[in-house]
Amino acid sequence: MSTSDSRSNTVDYRYDAELAGQLEAKWQDRWEAEETFAAPNPVGELASTRRGATAEGRETAYIMDMFPYPSGKGLHVGHPLGYVATDVYARFQRMNGKNVMHALGYDAFGLPAEQFAVQTGAHPQKTTEENIANMRRQLRRLGLGHDARRTFATTDAEFVKWTQWVFLQIFNSWYDPEAADGRGAARPIGELVSQFEAGRDTGTGTAWAELSAAEREDVLQNYRLAYLSDSPVNWCPGLGTVLANEEVTAEGRSERGNFPVFTRRLRQWNMRITAYADRLIDDLDTVDWPEAVKAMQRNWIGRSTGAQITFPVREDVSIDVYTTRPDTIFGATYLVLSPEHPLVDAVTTESWDDCVPAAWRGEGSTPAEAIAAYQRQAAAMTSVQRQENKDKTGVFTGTWVPNPATGEDIPVFVADYVLMGYGTGAIMGVPAEDVRDWDFAKTFDLPYIRTVQPGEDHDEDKPFTGEGVKINSANDEIDINGAGVGEAKDAVISWLAGRGLAEATTQYRLRDWLFSRQRYWGEPFPVVYDEDGTPIPLPAEQLPVTLPEVPDFSPRTFDSDDVDSKPEPPLGRNTDWVNVTLDLGDGPKTYRRETSTMPNWAGSSWYQLRYADPTNDEQLVDPANEEYWLGPRANAESGGADLYVGGVEHAVLHLLYSRFWHKVLHDLGHLSSYEPFHKLINQGYIQAYAYTDSRGAYVQADEVEERVDDSGEATFWHNGQQVNREYGKIGKSLKNVVTPDEIYDAYGADTFRLYEMSMGPLELSRAWETRAVVGSQRFLQRVWRLIVDENTGELAVVDDAPDRETLRVLHTTIAGVRDDMEHMRFNTAVAKLIVLTNNLTKQGVSPRAVIEPLTIMLSPLAPHIAEEIWERLGHSETITYEPFPVADEQYLGQDTVTCVVQIKGKVRDRLEVSPDISAEELEKLALESNGAKRTLAGAGVLKVIVRAPKLVNIVPDN
């Protein structure tokens, strides 16, 4: 290759931002043209690549980033941290001979695009595509090695088709607890229908054959994994939609827009994720995830064991409560129903007895009036508000029921701190052993009975929630006094069960997944309704159901304070789309489409499968491709992507939903793997300095000037006024945004990549400091100068053999960097490469035998400059698939170690000796050392203490 060719048409041979930009554009274009990062599939359209590579016999590495949302704001420097880390790791794995699948798509449905459409009238499809194009540009500039053939957006018609197909698989399934050898599994709904046809009880009192089509569907709705129900939901009139719990603030307002949120019952689609609660907990043991994330999932699911206890009210009415502490029943002094409990009306009396305290009566002249007013008040609050409200409120129903353990009549209240969504929606109040029950009892002057012995120093005016032996817990039939909690629980359950009043049971905090959104910008449901309102799934050949045009995208309900307002989804405005004539097997009929859309969680719940086979229009994923990329392996029995990197904010919901969909598809025989992601890493956050003025208002960070006074203390100034400095999350609100484009222009993408990787461990948050970026640039400049003469552009590498010391440093670096790369310790890998580079710079010589492995090791971190150096070294093929260096063991041992010679506790000399030196030889060398002779000055030696090879302590005889 001629010198002129190797310069890439550059005039200045110094590695600066301008040259970096030229080299980066050159190699990004070449990678794209040659499809350098294309990974071959075993079968299908992607089974071959331009490089001629195949999947046969190759070990895989499936590396994923959490789905990015293409925001109109574009990227700031905090966003690429995880993308760069996975790219470095993927490049390293390619160099180890693995078939690496690394792709990136876009989670493109979402409320922000729709809100922007409401504000501006711009179609969310248009703005989403523009945002994706901008994000692709920014990410391409980073030099990320994604397989471009596998990219997609969740808004693509083909992706929507398969999202709807997965929904139909879930809709057409039920959870059979007897399947899979009693572990339970999803089975086709047709199998359940066959059981009903064979005589299984329908639960209606009527045989299956005698039910109408609509009645049969009502029965199936109790079993389907995707079903319709009248559910308590977070209704936000200001946004015109229901919201998931995570979209509601602790103050009971929408996270977006800050609108009031109310609880009301609406007919909505749900996913029966609760059927998988045990498997979602138990299978966490099969994945390599941070323990903190596993704990969050376990807590969210909230599995607990206890008992369901029945409190008879009258012959035809009884109240069931769930408790994890049945042993405390002797301390139950009242019952509480949630405001939504179906028995509220049944237990509400016509009037109160005269002895009922005024504080128990609420706002109303009768129990019914007071409770109705209280129910309206509770409906105006979210579940979060109700749980966190420290002021306990409630209304007495007028009914008393006997405590089956004590025989004492206890009052039944309605109170909002009890939720219908957990347990049975009713609790027995045990004030002495529960904080919230204690607070409620204090508010309503209810008694408490301690059933667990508190410690000696316990405050009598507080509940005791700790461990202890049972007290005050005996009657004529059972005595558990003195027993521990576990023993007492078993005894009480057994005793009550014998009376027909209890059974051991397991409960979960996890609720079924609310799956409807009254929005435009989402996947339409692939169902229609007949004249009876029965949901009918569309056949696969009629997918995808695409979004129609609508007059406007805004919700019709704008009265944000009206709890009784109803959602009117934008899709309902296109009546030609809503009312459709279809032939679904019984001839042409008119049906009504679903006007709600799926939540944006839908696409991100299965996208790991689409990367494996993105061009397949016949199957969700070919079984051969799924098993190849995600199938069970020796180190990952559950299967799943080998590495998944993303923010901890998705630790629960996204990961839980993905695991649920994946398990359903596994149960139905579509997948060999039963977990979507084997190894999970949560990257830290990058923060940046922000500055506030005397009013506390943020000022533009890039306009702040730093001044250092005579004492060396730094102060910060903006427009002549001193401002305060703090760390904060990068964002427009703090006016501290730094974009990748700014760093590309000032330093180049390789410098940006190297700086982000060198800032600290991947899992930890770190502070962005633009002024520190130059350190990474200077390192790359030193590497460049080792290879290229900046005056002539000629190659500065020599073919001379390196000396042994240089080889020792090289192979020590190789061993260390390889281990760091394997464990994603990229910051320490960079540090080791700097040591090697500095060693070569100090010597002033660049042996090819050292430069080539240095370049290969640098390549995953700074791929553009490494590719350019590789080409200048005379290689015609990309560096991407060069084998990563392996250390030569003969150079890893230390040639010498430093031995300290001490006399009277002071260091008098240092000797460079072999690490294998004998104690006798080391003693002789120490006594003959110049330092020892000078200090002893002819004096005798009392004794010599040798700790070979690092210490000799000489004790003189005077």
Solvent accessible surface area in square Angstrom, and as a share of the most:
residue,aa,sasa,rsa
1,M,130,0.58
2,S,56,0.36
3,T,44,0.25
4,S,78,0.50
5,D,95,0.49
6,S,9,0.06
7,R,62,0.23
8,S,26,0.17
9,N,146,0.75
10,T,13,0.08
11,V,139,0.80
12,D,59,0.31
13,Y,25,0.10
14,R,137,0.50
15,Y,3,0.01
16,D,42,0.22
17,A,23,0.18
18,E,122,0.55
19,L,5,0.03
20,A,1,0.01
21,G,19,0.18
22,Q,77,0.34
23,L,1,0.01
24,E,1,0.00
25,A,50,0.39
26,K,58,0.25
27,W,4,0.01
28,Q,9,0.04
29,D,78,0.40
30,R,60,0.22
31,W,11,0.04
32,E,105,0.47
33,A,64,0.49
34,E,73,0.33
35,E,46,0.20
36,T,2,0.01
37,F,13,0.05
38,A,3,0.03
39,A,3,0.02
40,P,0,0.00
41,N,1,0.01
42,P,49,0.31
43,V,57,0.33
44,G,53,0.51
45,E,131,0.59
46,L,10,0.05
47,A,30,0.24
48,S,74,0.48
49,T,15,0.09
50,R,165,0.60
51,R,87,0.32
52,G,58,0.56
53,A,18,0.14
54,T,75,0.44
55,A,6,0.04
56,E,154,0.69
57,G,87,0.83
58,R,64,0.23
59,E,115,0.51
60,T,17,0.10
61,A,6,0.05
62,Y,1,0.00
63,I,1,0.00
64,M,0,0.00
65,D,2,0.01
66,M,16,0.07
67,F,24,0.10
68,P,9,0.06
69,Y,71,0.27
70,P,2,0.01
71,S,41,0.27
72,G,60,0.57
73,K,150,0.64
74,G,12,0.12
75,L,11,0.05
76,H,31,0.14
77,V,0,0.00
78,G,15,0.15
79,H,79,0.35
80,P,0,0.00
81,L,1,0.01
82,G,4,0.04
83,Y,24,0.09
84,V,0,0.00
85,A,0,0.00
86,T,0,0.00
87,D,0,0.00
88,V,0,0.00
89,Y,35,0.13
90,A,0,0.00
91,R,5,0.02
92,F,0,0.00
93,Q,5,0.02
94,R,6,0.02
95,M,6,0.03
96,N,50,0.26
97,G,51,0.49
98,K,45,0.19
99,N,2,0.01
100,V,4,0.02
101,M,0,0.00
102,H,0,0.00
103,A,2,0.02
104,L,8,0.04
105,G,0,0.00
106,Y,7,0.03
107,D,17,0.09
108,A,0,0.00
109,F,7,0.03
110,G,6,0.06
111,L,18,0.09
112,P,43,0.27
113,A,7,0.06
114,E,7,0.03
115,Q,39,0.17
116,F,95,0.40
117,A,2,0.01
118,V,50,0.29
119,Q,136,0.60
120,T,77,0.45
121,G,54,0.52
122,A,30,0.24
123,H,46,0.21
124,P,0,0.00
125,Q,61,0.27
126,K,116,0.49
127,T,14,0.08
128,T,2,0.01
129,E,93,0.42
130,E,90,0.40
131,N,30,0.15
132,I,12,0.06
133,A,61,0.47
134,N,52,0.27
135,M,9,0.04
136,R,105,0.38
137,R,118,0.43
138,Q,6,0.03
139,L,7,0.03
140,R,98,0.36
141,R,57,0.21
142,L,0,0.00
143,G,2,0.02
144,L,19,0.10
145,G,0,0.00
146,H,35,0.16
147,D,2,0.01
148,A,76,0.59
149,R,51,0.19
150,R,0,0.00
151,T,47,0.27
152,F,16,0.07
153,A,7,0.05
154,T,1,0.00
155,T,16,0.09
156,D,60,0.31
157,A,58,0.45
158,E,66,0.30
159,F,3,0.01
160,V,8,0.05
161,K,37,0.16
162,W,10,0.04
163,T,0,0.00
164,Q,0,0.00
165,W,41,0.14
166,V,0,0.00
167,F,1,0.00
168,L,9,0.04
169,Q,38,0.17
170,I,0,0.00
171,F,0,0.00
172,N,53,0.27
173,S,1,0.01
174,W,4,0.02
175,Y,35,0.13
176,D,22,0.11
177,P,79,0.50
178,E,135,0.61
179,A,18,0.14
180,A,62,0.48
181,D,157,0.81
182,G,49,0.47
183,R,122,0.45
184,G,1,0.01
185,A,8,0.07
186,A,0,0.00
187,R,67,0.24
188,P,57,0.36
189,I,19,0.10
190,G,41,0.40
191,E,70,0.31
192,L,0,0.00
193,V,34,0.19
194,S,61,0.40
195,Q,65,0.29
196,F,3,0.01
197,E,118,0.53
198,A,93,0.72
199,G,62,0.60
200,R,92,0.34
201,D,109,0.56
202,T,9,0.05
203,G,68,0.65
204,T,75,0.43
205,G,82,0.79
206,T,48,0.28
207,A,58,0.45
208,W,15,0.05
209,A,86,0.67
210,E,131,0.59
211,L,17,0.08
212,S,56,0.36
213,A,85,0.66
214,A,28,0.22
215,E,83,0.37
216,R,78,0.28
217,E,15,0.07
218,D,90,0.47
219,V,3,0.02
220,L,12,0.06
221,Q,17,0.07
222,N,107,0.55
223,Y,59,0.22
224,R,14,0.05
225,L,0,0.00
226,A,0,0.00
227,Y,24,0.09
228,L,15,0.07
229,S,30,0.19
230,D,77,0.40
231,S,16,0.10
232,P,64,0.40
233,V,7,0.04
234,N,14,0.07
235,W,0,0.00
236,C,0,0.00
237,P,0,0.00
238,G,10,0.10
239,L,12,0.06
240,G,2,0.02
241,T,0,0.00
242,V,0,0.00
243,L,3,0.02
244,A,12,0.10
245,N,76,0.39
246,E,57,0.26
247,E,33,0.15
248,V,15,0.09
249,T,43,0.25
250,A,50,0.39
251,E,119,0.53
252,G,4,0.04
253,R,85,0.31
254,S,2,0.01
255,E,119,0.54
256,R,115,0.42
257,G,54,0.52
258,N,91,0.47
259,F,64,0.27
260,P,21,0.13
261,V,2,0.01
262,F,19,0.08
263,T,17,0.10
264,R,49,0.18
265,R,124,0.45
266,L,21,0.10
267,R,135,0.49
268,Q,8,0.04
269,W,1,0.00
270,N,7,0.04
271,M,0,0.00
272,R,46,0.17
273,I,1,0.01
274,T,39,0.23
275,A,32,0.25
276,Y,0,0.00
277,A,1,0.01
278,D,60,0.31
279,R,13,0.05
280,L,0,0.00
281,I,14,0.07
282,D,64,0.33
283,D,6,0.03
284,L,0,0.00
285,D,109,0.56
286,T,46,0.27
287,V,8,0.05
288,D,67,0.35
289,W,11,0.04
290,P,48,0.30
291,E,119,0.53
292,A,67,0.52
293,V,1,0.00
294,K,16,0.07
295,A,44,0.34
296,M,70,0.31
297,Q,0,0.00
298,R,77,0.28
299,N,100,0.51
300,W,95,0.33
301,I,0,0.00
302,G,9,0.08
303,R,94,0.34
304,S,27,0.18
305,T,89,0.52
306,G,5,0.05
307,A,0,0.00
308,Q,48,0.21
309,I,0,0.00
310,T,30,0.17
311,F,0,0.00
312,P,55,0.35
313,V,30,0.17
314,R,118,0.43
315,E,184,0.82
316,D,116,0.60
317,V,15,0.09
318,S,46,0.30
319,I,0,0.00
320,D,48,0.25
321,V,0,0.00
322,Y,15,0.06
323,T,19,0.11
324,T,51,0.30
325,R,65,0.24
326,P,0,0.00
327,D,0,0.00
328,T,4,0.02
329,I,0,0.00
330,F,5,0.02
331,G,0,0.00
332,A,3,0.03
333,T,9,0.05
334,Y,0,0.00
335,L,0,0.00
336,V,0,0.00
337,L,0,0.00
338,S,0,0.00
339,P,4,0.02
340,E,49,0.22
341,H,16,0.07
342,P,104,0.66
343,L,45,0.22
344,V,3,0.02
345,D,122,0.63
346,A,37,0.29
347,V,1,0.01
348,T,28,0.16
349,T,46,0.27
350,E,160,0.72
351,S,75,0.48
352,W,21,0.07
353,D,90,0.46
354,D,144,0.75
355,C,107,0.64
356,V,8,0.05
357,P,61,0.39
358,A,86,0.67
359,A,68,0.53
360,W,20,0.07
361,R,67,0.25
362,G,40,0.39
363,E,144,0.65
364,G,32,0.31
365,S,91,0.59
366,T,43,0.25
367,P,0,0.00
368,A,61,0.47
369,E,93,0.41
370,A,1,0.01
371,I,5,0.02
372,A,37,0.29
373,A,28,0.21
374,Y,13,0.05
375,Q,56,0.25
376,R,161,0.59
377,Q,89,0.40
378,A,1,0.01
379,A,28,0.21
380,A,44,0.34
381,M,32,0.14
382,T,1,0.00
383,S,34,0.22
384,V,43,0.25
385,Q,48,0.21
386,R,6,0.02
387,Q,68,0.30
388,E,105,0.47
389,N,48,0.25
390,K,177,0.75
391,D,108,0.56
392,K,17,0.07
393,T,45,0.26
394,G,8,0.08
395,V,3,0.01
396,F,1,0.00
397,T,0,0.00
398,G,16,0.15
399,T,14,0.08
400,W,101,0.36
401,V,1,0.00
402,P,59,0.37
403,N,0,0.00
404,P,19,0.12
405,A,4,0.03
406,T,53,0.31
407,G,56,0.54
408,E,115,0.51
409,D,88,0.45
410,I,8,0.04
411,P,5,0.03
412,V,0,0.00
413,F,0,0.00
414,V,0,0.00
415,A,0,0.00
416,D,5,0.02
417,Y,6,0.02
418,V,9,0.05
419,L,40,0.20
420,M,57,0.25
421,G,33,0.32
422,Y,75,0.29
423,G,21,0.21
424,T,26,0.15
425,G,0,0.00
426,A,3,0.02
427,I,44,0.22
428,M,10,0.05
429,G,0,0.00
430,V,10,0.06
431,P,1,0.00
432,A,0,0.00
433,E,21,0.09
434,D,53,0.27
435,V,85,0.49
436,R,94,0.34
437,D,9,0.05
438,W,16,0.05
439,D,53,0.27
440,F,0,0.00
441,A,4,0.03
442,K,109,0.46
443,T,71,0.41
444,F,10,0.04
445,D,130,0.68
446,L,17,0.08
447,P,85,0.54
448,Y,73,0.28
449,I,68,0.34
450,R,21,0.08
451,T,0,0.00
452,V,1,0.00
453,Q,87,0.39
454,P,19,0.12
455,G,39,0.38
456,E,188,0.84
457,D,139,0.72
458,H,50,0.22
459,D,72,0.38
460,E,108,0.48
461,D,92,0.48
462,K,116,0.49
463,P,21,0.14
464,F,30,0.12
465,T,89,0.52
466,G,33,0.31
467,E,145,0.65
468,G,24,0.23
469,V,73,0.42
470,K,2,0.01
471,I,40,0.20
472,N,87,0.45
473,S,0,0.00
474,A,45,0.35
475,N,51,0.26
476,D,152,0.79
477,E,118,0.53
478,I,21,0.10
479,D,98,0.51
480,I,8,0.04
481,N,71,0.36
482,G,53,0.51
483,A,13,0.10
484,G,35,0.34
485,V,25,0.14
486,G,47,0.45
487,E,119,0.53
488,A,0,0.00
489,K,43,0.18
490,D,101,0.52
491,A,36,0.28
492,V,0,0.00
493,I,25,0.13
494,S,77,0.50
495,W,35,0.12
496,L,0,0.00
497,A,47,0.36
498,G,70,0.68
499,R,112,0.41
500,G,62,0.60
501,L,23,0.12
502,A,14,0.11
503,E,106,0.47
504,A,71,0.55
505,T,37,0.21
506,T,54,0.31
507,Q,31,0.14
508,Y,40,0.15
509,R,133,0.49
510,L,7,0.03
511,R,105,0.38
512,D,38,0.20
513,W,10,0.03
514,L,28,0.14
515,F,1,0.00
516,S,2,0.01
517,R,2,0.01
518,Q,7,0.03
519,R,13,0.05
520,Y,2,0.01
521,W,10,0.04
522,G,1,0.01
523,E,1,0.00
524,P,2,0.01
525,F,4,0.02
526,P,0,0.00
527,V,1,0.01
528,V,0,0.00
529,Y,12,0.05
530,D,33,0.17
531,E,150,0.67
532,D,98,0.51
533,G,32,0.30
534,T,18,0.10
535,P,8,0.05
536,I,44,0.22
537,P,41,0.26
538,L,6,0.03
539,P,44,0.27
540,A,53,0.41
541,E,145,0.65
542,Q,63,0.28
543,L,16,0.08
544,P,42,0.27
545,V,9,0.05
546,T,77,0.45
547,L,40,0.20
548,P,16,0.10
549,E,121,0.54
550,V,17,0.10
551,P,104,0.66
552,D,61,0.32
553,F,18,0.08
554,S,20,0.13
555,P,15,0.09
556,R,143,0.52
557,T,16,0.09
558,F,133,0.55
559,D,84,0.44
560,S,27,0.17
561,D,110,0.57
562,D,49,0.26
563,V,42,0.24
564,D,109,0.56
565,S,16,0.10
566,K,135,0.57
567,P,25,0.16
568,E,86,0.38
569,P,20,0.13
570,P,3,0.02
571,L,0,0.00
572,G,31,0.30
573,R,29,0.11
574,N,34,0.17
575,T,83,0.48
576,D,126,0.66
577,W,33,0.12
578,V,12,0.07
579,N,78,0.40
580,V,26,0.15
581,T,86,0.50
582,L,28,0.14
583,D,83,0.43
584,L,45,0.23
585,G,68,0.65
586,D,113,0.58
587,G,25,0.24
588,P,103,0.65
589,K,90,0.38
590,T,92,0.53
591,Y,12,0.05
592,R,111,0.40
593,R,36,0.13
594,E,22,0.10
595,T,26,0.15
596,S,9,0.06
597,T,0,0.00
598,M,3,0.01
599,P,1,0.00
600,N,48,0.24
601,W,35,0.12
602,A,0,0.00
603,G,1,0.01
604,S,7,0.04
605,S,1,0.01
606,W,0,0.00
607,Y,0,0.00
608,Q,0,0.00
609,L,0,0.00
610,R,4,0.01
611,Y,1,0.00
612,A,0,0.00
613,D,6,0.03
614,P,19,0.12
615,T,53,0.31
616,N,26,0.13
617,D,81,0.42
618,E,141,0.63
619,Q,72,0.32
620,L,7,0.03
621,V,8,0.04
622,D,33,0.17
623,P,77,0.48
624,A,42,0.32
625,N,0,0.00
626,E,2,0.01
627,E,103,0.46
628,Y,45,0.17
629,W,0,0.00
630,L,0,0.00
631,G,1,0.01
632,P,66,0.41
633,R,63,0.23
634,A,118,0.91
635,N,117,0.60
636,A,2,0.02
637,E,129,0.58
638,S,0,0.00
639,G,0,0.00
640,G,0,0.00
641,A,0,0.00
642,D,36,0.19
643,L,4,0.02
644,Y,0,0.00
645,V,2,0.01
646,G,4,0.04
647,G,7,0.07
648,V,61,0.35
649,E,109,0.49
650,H,63,0.28
651,A,2,0.01
652,V,20,0.12
653,L,19,0.09
654,H,10,0.04
655,L,0,0.00
656,L,0,0.00
657,Y,18,0.07
658,S,0,0.00
659,R,0,0.00
660,F,0,0.00
661,W,1,0.00
662,H,1,0.00
663,K,0,0.00
664,V,0,0.00
665,L,1,0.00
666,H,54,0.24
667,D,18,0.09
668,L,34,0.17
669,G,63,0.60
670,H,61,0.27
671,L,10,0.05
672,S,40,0.26
673,S,0,0.00
674,Y,39,0.15
675,E,0,0.00
676,P,0,0.00
677,F,0,0.00
678,H,25,0.11
679,K,71,0.30
680,L,4,0.02
681,I,13,0.07
682,N,17,0.09
683,Q,34,0.15
684,G,8,0.08
685,Y,89,0.34
686,I,7,0.04
687,Q,65,0.29
688,A,5,0.04
689,Y,45,0.17
690,A,0,0.00
691,Y,20,0.08
692,T,15,0.09
693,D,20,0.10
694,S,113,0.73
695,R,195,0.71
696,G,48,0.46
697,A,39,0.30
698,Y,65,0.25
699,V,13,0.08
700,Q,67,0.30
701,A,22,0.17
702,D,117,0.61
703,E,104,0.47
704,V,27,0.15
705,E,91,0.41
706,E,65,0.29
707,R,100,0.36
708,V,96,0.55
709,D,66,0.34
710,D,158,0.82
711,S,96,0.62
712,G,52,0.50
713,E,109,0.49
714,A,38,0.30
715,T,28,0.16
716,F,20,0.08
717,W,57,0.20
718,H,24,0.11
719,N,131,0.67
720,G,50,0.48
721,Q,123,0.55
722,Q,97,0.43
723,V,6,0.04
724,N,99,0.51
725,R,91,0.33
726,E,67,0.30
727,Y,101,0.38
728,G,9,0.08
729,K,142,0.60
730,I,7,0.04
731,G,18,0.18
732,K,134,0.57
733,S,89,0.58
734,L,32,0.16
735,K,86,0.37
736,N,3,0.02
737,V,52,0.30
738,V,25,0.15
739,T,36,0.21
740,P,0,0.00
741,D,38,0.20
742,E,85,0.38
743,I,3,0.02
744,Y,4,0.02
745,D,112,0.58
746,A,55,0.42
747,Y,34,0.13
748,G,0,0.00
749,A,0,0.00
750,D,0,0.00
751,T,0,0.00
752,F,0,0.00
753,R,0,0.00
754,L,0,0.00
755,Y,17,0.07
756,E,1,0.00
757,M,5,0.02
758,S,41,0.26
759,M,40,0.18
760,G,15,0.14
761,P,59,0.37
762,L,8,0.04
763,E,95,0.43
764,L,108,0.54
765,S,63,0.41
766,R,23,0.08
767,A,37,0.29
768,W,6,0.02
769,E,46,0.20
770,T,51,0.29
771,R,149,0.54
772,A,48,0.37
773,V,0,0.00
774,V,41,0.23
775,G,39,0.37
776,S,12,0.07
777,Q,19,0.08
778,R,133,0.48
779,F,2,0.01
780,L,0,0.00
781,Q,38,0.17
782,R,61,0.22
783,V,0,0.00
784,W,1,0.00
785,R,119,0.43
786,L,12,0.06
787,I,0,0.00
788,V,1,0.01
789,D,53,0.27
790,E,44,0.20
791,N,135,0.69
792,T,60,0.35
793,G,3,0.03
794,E,76,0.34
795,L,72,0.36
796,A,40,0.31
797,V,21,0.12
798,V,52,0.30
799,D,119,0.62
800,D,95,0.49
801,A,94,0.73
802,P,22,0.14
803,D,81,0.42
804,R,124,0.45
805,E,79,0.35
806,T,1,0.00
807,L,33,0.16
808,R,65,0.24
809,V,17,0.10
810,L,5,0.02
811,H,24,0.11
812,T,66,0.38
813,T,7,0.04
814,I,4,0.02
815,A,35,0.27
816,G,15,0.14
817,V,0,0.00
818,R,54,0.20
819,D,63,0.33
820,D,4,0.02
821,M,0,0.00
822,E,76,0.34
823,H,111,0.49
824,M,13,0.06
825,R,93,0.34
826,F,6,0.03
827,N,32,0.16
828,T,50,0.29
829,A,0,0.00
830,V,4,0.02
831,A,51,0.40
832,K,66,0.28
833,L,0,0.00
834,I,50,0.25
835,V,93,0.53
836,L,0,0.00
837,T,0,0.00
838,N,61,0.31
839,N,35,0.18
840,L,0,0.00
841,T,65,0.38
842,K,174,0.74
843,Q,72,0.32
844,G,67,0.64
845,V,54,0.31
846,S,8,0.05
847,P,4,0.03
848,R,67,0.25
849,A,58,0.45
850,V,0,0.00
851,I,0,0.00
852,E,33,0.15
853,P,21,0.13
854,L,0,0.00
855,T,0,0.00
856,I,15,0.08
857,M,0,0.00
858,L,0,0.00
859,S,1,0.01
860,P,0,0.00
861,L,0,0.00
862,A,0,0.00
863,P,0,0.00
864,H,1,0.00
865,I,1,0.00
866,A,0,0.00
867,E,1,0.01
868,E,0,0.00
869,I,0,0.00
870,W,8,0.03
871,E,27,0.12
872,R,13,0.05
873,L,8,0.04
874,G,57,0.55
875,H,60,0.27
876,S,92,0.59
877,E,125,0.56
878,T,18,0.10
879,I,0,0.00
880,T,3,0.02
881,Y,63,0.24
882,E,48,0.21
883,P,96,0.60
884,F,5,0.02
885,P,18,0.11
886,V,110,0.63
887,A,18,0.14
888,D,53,0.27
889,E,134,0.60
890,Q,109,0.48
891,Y,32,0.12
892,L,58,0.29
893,G,49,0.47
894,Q,114,0.51
895,D,63,0.33
896,T,64,0.37
897,V,11,0.07
898,T,60,0.35
899,C,0,0.00
900,V,36,0.20
901,V,0,0.00
902,Q,46,0.20
903,I,2,0.01
904,K,139,0.59
905,G,56,0.54
906,K,126,0.53
907,V,65,0.37
908,R,86,0.31
909,D,36,0.19
910,R,152,0.56
911,L,31,0.16
912,E,113,0.51
913,V,9,0.05
914,S,51,0.33
915,P,51,0.32
916,D,129,0.67
917,I,20,0.10
918,S,53,0.34
919,A,45,0.35
920,E,131,0.59
921,E,92,0.41
922,L,0,0.00
923,E,59,0.27
924,K,124,0.52
925,L,70,0.35
926,A,0,0.00
927,L,56,0.28
928,E,88,0.39
929,S,9,0.06
930,N,114,0.58
931,G,0,0.00
932,A,0,0.00
933,K,118,0.50
934,R,168,0.61
935,T,51,0.30
936,L,22,0.11
937,A,85,0.66
938,G,83,0.80
939,A,31,0.24
940,G,34,0.32
941,V,59,0.34
942,L,118,0.59
943,K,111,0.47
944,V,33,0.19
945,I,55,0.28
946,V,28,0.16
947,R,149,0.54
948,A,48,0.37
949,P,32,0.20
950,K,126,0.54
951,L,57,0.28
952,V,0,0.00
953,N,39,0.20
954,I,0,0.00
955,V,43,0.24
956,P,13,0.08
957,D,85,0.44
958,N,131,0.67
